[in-house]
């Protein structure tokens, strides 16, 4: 009788292959831990979520999206200039990985040098003499600086108003019929001007409870009314409201937003929303002489992180060009602000006709400011009535 033995399978594994497998396993584990560590160390705004994806795509050039469409339909790429029809993928990947734009050294210096983020804005339309060294900026002082009482020269304010009244404006040929279509408000309510503050020479202390940018806004509304355009001026002291609710100064836009929304709901006739500010730059950057007369220069600020960016930019650009045509040098241009260290919206996502205007700087007089308010009302009325003419419904055809 024969005995059968079950065959046994012997597998021989070379030592070199075993080492390779172990090395690959170890490297795979290391890479997995590194990836997990990198993801968990990211700032909350850059972690994988719908909002972080949105933030990343905000850094893409506009041409990138056109090229994406071009993968499906080459017709779209024909819209781009020839020199931009080819994309530099290495630069794009480098920018995504490091947040550094090879074409803009400010993106590197802004994160390394304290205070350099003030210049992390983009000039969309440059006014006369405007560059990245003299763009508008605002210093945010402690709330107690804002609340401190200072003596102001009301006499100079009254004299400035009186001199400005001497300029005659012909009666308007058309009006808004009692409707208020412009809402003027002030997020940084107490920004003031050194010439109106007695004994104050420090630009960081140029703040006052009543003699401030609100007077410029009131003047703008008055000049608009002369040209047939009704305007409502906010009387809310945002600084006081912040103090009441224990909020910080950087939350001023959150506070002013509440009042803008309230005004929009209360009066459906409101179409344009203008937030007036004062620049922290000194006189040589914020003053221009036109026909022998000094004006406080203005700058249009557009938030780059709002859904209605394109429409707001279009409004600001048109007002800039009208000023350039009638008051050469008065406008410093249109500036886009976004990213860390700034609001990025400025409540402009609430309307397609919302802008922020910096009028003058800490050294401008109310006489100069009121001249600029009159000039702004002049070009805005021209823009407004032209827009009304375009938007007016066509007359009904006769039967």
PyMOL commands that set and color helices and strands:
alter all, ss='L'
color gray80, all
select helices_A, chain A and resi 15-41+44-46+50-58+62-72+76-79+82-84+89-98+106-112+116-119+143-147+154-165+194-196+203-205+213-226+238-244+249-266+283-286+309-326+348-350+366-391
alter helices_A, ss='H'
color red, helices_A
select strands_A, chain A and resi 121-126+180-185+230-233+272-277+287-290+293-296+298-303+331-337+354-359
alter strands_A, ss='S'
color yellow, strands_A
deselect
rebuild
show_as cartoon
